[in-house]
Amino acid sequence: MTEQEDGTAATRKPGETDEQFQDRLTLQSNISGIKRKIMVLSGKGGVGKSTIAVNLAMSLSLQGRDVGLMDVDFHGPSVPTLLGITELPPMQQEGRIPPAGYENLKVISIGFLLPRKEDAVIWRGPMKMGAVRQFLRDVEWGPLDYLVVDSPPGTGDEPLSVAQVLEKVDGAVIVTTPQELSVSDVRKSITFCHRLAVPVLGVVENMSGFACPKCGEVSHIFGEGGGKKMAGEMGVPFLGTIPMDPVMVKAGDEGKPFVYHYANSPAAKAMEEIADRVRGTLEGEETVTRKEEPAKADPKGETMKIAMPTAEGNLCLHFGHCQKFAVVEVDTGARKVLGTAWLDPPSHEPGALPKLLSSQGVHLVIAGGMGMRAQEFFKEFGVDVVVGATPGPPEEIAMDYLEGKLQTGNNICDH
């Protein structure tokens, strides 16, 4: 027996060689910092499973969780395309694979390792099992709150390998579309989970109706309610529906997760509610209530702080070009500037800037442009946002705002 990092003894399995035993210990050590493991499954292709997996992972990361996303759809790896990521970072340590992604979203996919995008992966079961093991053993996951695994359609080698190698999967999200052809195949995914003792977190019904952007009439192109009905018949939770939304297609083609870049779209709001339910189940909460906008003192007749991104001392149009944040304190009654403080921009982690400015007592941000997701973050922290301002000295812009003379144009960053 060998002692593991947690102090417990690791026992060799019957028939396991020394090499296999050490490989298993290395793998278990590498994923020991992962708290919860989720598989995203579907019994049928073409239901938007990878889109759901990507946006579920992104939603959880936007809720302040450290998330990993592992794409084991080896024959059709679409995660790199959906995230707009083309390659892995440079390897820093021999034998260790650095994941791609963002500050609190780490991503691995066979798509990063193919010489050309059009190359086909022609593997039998043992090679797929080996790739799953390598992703879990050699990728530098580090501590994670969640690992989301995007599996290919069906109940074949890849999801079976993941379930066997992880040994304990905390739950599965099952994706279907409303029509019976899809629902009947998805039932098999639920049976698969039951046989492998994987808890079913719930069913997501994707492509559930299309709302005409002109008249608003909803057409149920693929039928209605099939996923919810099936979940009830199979005795598993129903997580919610996601409508057919043109922004999902646009976001996928552009490599931009729609929950981040199109946060106000019906699809993004539905996906965030589903992520809330998943998080609530796994974190021991019956429901997860999204953070309400905190009560904010009316600044009328009081002092008020207005923040602006600046470059070379003037308001800059793009947040990404910001060198310093000017925080201008004003007397709203006397309509005068009391002083200006300068802050270094924080990391690009979602939510870091609203949290910082809120902690400084900022009431309002004036910017040239800001994405919708960023604006929602500021609202969650009780900070109002004005976009479309043109460059100029922060104090002058603050005075123009106080006097009702601030001129604004288009939001130059409206995605």
N, C-alpha and C positions, 0 to 999 in steps of 0.2 A: 504493500500500500504506500501511497505518496500523499504527503500533506498538501492541501490546497491553500490558496491565499486566505480563505476565510477560516482556516484552522481545522477544517474537517478533512477526514481521510478520503482520498480518491481510491476507489476500488477498481481493479482490473476486471473487465468483462470476460466472460468465458470465451476462450479461443482468441482473445485479443493479443497481438504480438506487442513487443516492446515499442516498436515504431508507431503502431496504431494507438497504443496507450498514451505515449508522449504527445502525439498529434492531437488526440482528444483533449488532453490537459491544456495544451497550448490554446486550442480553440475556446475551451470553456473559460480560460483566463482572460482571453481577449474580449469576450462578450459579457464578462461578469459585471461590468458597469452599466449594462442595459437593463433598465427597470421593467419595461413592458414591451412585449413583442406582438405585433398585429399583422395578420396576413390578409391581403385583399384578394378575393377569389371571385371567379365567375365560371359557371358551367358552360358558357357560350362566348364566343368571340364577338367583337363589334358592339359591345354594350357600353363602352367607355370606361372600362375597368382601370386602365392606366391613368386616365384623366382623373378619376376619383382618387386613386392612390396618391398621385402627385399633389392634388389640392387638399386632401386630408392631411398629408404630411406638412404642407405649407401652412394650413390652418392651425395645426397644433404648434408649429414653430412660432406663428404670429401671436399665439396665446402665451408666449414666454417659455415654451418647453424646448429642450434640446432634443432634436429629432434626427434619426437616420432613415434613409430611404434606399432600400436594396431592390434592384430590378433583376428578377430571375426569369424574366420572359426572354430566354436566350435566342429564340428564333424570330422574335419581333420586338426588340428593345426600343420602346418609344419614349422612355423617361428622359433621355438626353434631349430629344427634340422638344418635348413638352416644357422643359426647363430652359431651353436655349443654351445648353452647355455642351461644348464640343470635345473637351479633353480633360484629363486629370491634371492636377498640379504636378510639378516635378517631384520625383521620388527623393526623399531625404535620407532614407535608411534602407539598406539592401534587404529585400524580402518583405518590406512593409509597403502597403499600397495606400497612398494618401487619397482620401475621398474628395470628390468635387463638391460644389454647392455653395452655400452661404454660411454666414457666421454661426448660426445655430440650426442649420439643416445640412447634413452630410449625405452625399449621394454616391452610389456605386452602380455601374451597369456594364454589361459586356459591350454595350455600344461605344464606350470610351476606349475599348481595347482593340477594336477592329481596325485594320489598316485603312479600309474604305467603308463608307456608309452602306454601299450596296453589297458588301460581302455577306454571304450566307453562312450561318453557323449550322454545320451538319454533324450533330453529335447524337450518340446513343446515350442511354440512361446513365452508365457509370461515369461518363465525362461530365454530364450535368451535375451529378452528385458531387464530383470532385470540384466543380466550379462553385457550387453552393458552399462547400466546406472552405474553399479558399477565400471567398468573400467574407465569411464569418471569422476565419482564423487570421487573415493577413491584412485586412483593411483596418486602418487606424480609427476605429469608431470612438474610443474614449468613453467617458460617462454620457449616457443618453437617458432621457426620460421615456422615449419611445423609439422603437425600430419598426418601420412600416415596410412590409415586404410585398412588392407587386408581383404576383404570380401570373403565369400564362393561363389561357382558358383551359378548363377541364380539370381533371383530378389525376394527372399523370405524374411523371418523374419529379418535376420541379417542386410543386407544393408538397408532395410526399417527402422529398429530400429535406426540405426546409423544416417540416414538422418533426422528422426523425432526428435531424442534426441539432435543432434547438432543444429538443426533448420536452420543453415546456413552452407552449404558445399561449399567450394571455387571451387571445380572442381573434375572431375572423370577421371581416366585413364582407358581405356577399352582395355583388352588384348584378342587377338584372334590368331589363326594360319591361314595359307593361305587358307585351303580347305573350300569349300562351307558349309559342315556340321557344322563347327565351326562358320563361318561367319554368317550363318542364325540365329543361337542362339544368337550371340553377338548383332545383331540388337535390340533384346529385351532389352538388357542392356542400349542401347542408348535411347530407348523409355522410359524406367524406369526413366532415368535421366531427360528427358524432362518433364515428368509428375510431378516430384518432384522439378522442377526448380533447378536442379543441373547442372551447366555448364559442358560440356564435353571438357576436355582439349585436348583430342585426342585419337587416336587408335594406339596401338602398335601391330605390326605383329610379333609374336614370332615364332621360328622354321622356319625361312624363308630361306630355302635352306641349303644344307650341302656341305661344301668345303672339298674335299678329302685331307687329310693331306699329301698324297704321290704325287698325280699328280696335285692337285689344281683344278680339274674339279668340278663345282658346280652342284649338283643334287637337283632339287626341289621336294623333296619327298612328301610333302603335297600340291603341287601345287605352284602357283606363283601369288603374287599381289592381292590376295583376300581381304586382310585387307585394302589395299590402295583404291581399287575399291569401297568397301563398305563404307569407310569413305567419299568418294566423293559423293556417292549416298545419304548418310544420311545427308550430309551438315555439317560434323564435321571435325576438323583438323586431319591430319595423322602425328603421331609423329616419325615414323620410323620403321625399321625392325631390328630384332635380329636374326642372323644366328644360326643354330644348331652348337654347339661348344662343343667338348668333355670336355673342362675345366668347362663348366656349370655343367655337371654331376659330375665331380670330386669335384668341389667346394661344391656342394650340399651335397654329401656324407661325405665330410670332415668337414662340418659346417663352411665353409669359403666363405664369399661373394666374387663372382668372380671379381667385380669391384675393390676390394681392393687387393686381393691376386694374381689375374691374370690380372693386369691392361693393359697389352699389347695385350691381346687376342682380336680377332675381336668382340666377344660378349661384352666384357667390354667397348671397345671404342664406340660401338653402343649404349650401355646403358647410357653412360655418355653424349652422344649427345642428347638422349631423355630427360635425367634429365635437361640438359641445356635448352631445349625448354620449359619444364614444368616450370622451375624457371623463364625463361624470360617472359612467359605469366603471371605468378602470381605476379611477381615483377615489372611489368610495362615496361619491355624492349622488343623491337621487336625481337632482337636476343641477345644471350649471347655469347660473344667471349671469348674463353678460354685464360687465361693469357699467353701472349707470353713471351718467355725467354728474360729477360732484357739484354740490351747490356752490355758487360763486357769488361773492359780494358784488353788488351793483357799483361799478366804479364812478358813477355820476357824482360829481362834487367831491371826489376823493383823489388820491394818487392812483396811478395806473401804470403798468409796465407793458411796453410794446417791444417785441423782439423782431429782428430782421436779419436774414443772412447777408453778409457783406463780403466784398472783395475790393481791395485797395481803398477801403473806407467808405464805399458806396454800396447801396443795396444791389445785390447781384440777382440775375434772373434764375439761375439754376442752383438748387440746394447743393448739388454735387460739387459746385465750384466755390462753395463758401469757405472763406479763410477764417472769419471770426463771426460770431453772432453779437450784434449790437442790441443791448437791452436798454431801451430809453424809458426813463421814468418821467411821467408827466403829471401835472396838476390839472385835472379835468375841469375844475371850476374856474381857476384863473387862466386856463389855457396857456400854460407855459411849460417848458422843459426844465426838469429839476436836475437831471444828470444822466450820463450814459455809462453803462458797464459793458465790458467786452468779455465774451466767453469763447473758449476753444470748442469747436464742434466735437461731439462725442463720436463713438464708433457708429458704423452704419447698421447696427443691429436694429431691427424693427422695434419701435417704441422707445428707444434710448433717448432720442431728442425730446419728444413730448414730456417724458418723465423728468428730464433735466430742467427744461424751461418751466414746467409746472412747479418744480421744487424751488425755483427762483421767484415764484409769485407772478409769473407772466400771465397777463389776461388775454393778449392778442398777438398773433403772428401776422406780419405783412410780408408777402413774398411775390416774386414775379410769377411763379408757377409752383404747383404742388400736386402730386398724384392723389387720387381719391382715397386710396388706402391710408396714406400719410395724414390726410385731413381728418379721417375718422379716428386715427390714433390721438390727434390733438383734442378732438371733441371728447374722447373718453377721459382725458385728463383735465377737462374743463377749460381748454384754451380755444378761443375763437380764431378763425383764419380768414384773411382777406387775400385774394390772389389777383394777379393781373397788374400789379404795381410796376412802375418803370424805375430804372436806376436813379439814384440820387443820394445825398447825405441823409443818414437815418433820422437826425433831429428835424430836418425839414419835412421829411415824409410823415413823421409823427405829428408835427404841427398841422400839416395839410389834413391829416385824418381828424384831429381835434376840431378843426374849423370847418369840416365838411367839404374840403376842396380836393381831397385825394382822388386823382383820376386813375381808373383801372381799365385795363383792356382784357384780352383773352387770357385764359389760363394757359401758359405755354407748356405746361406739363399736366395734361388732363387725363392721362391714362390711369 
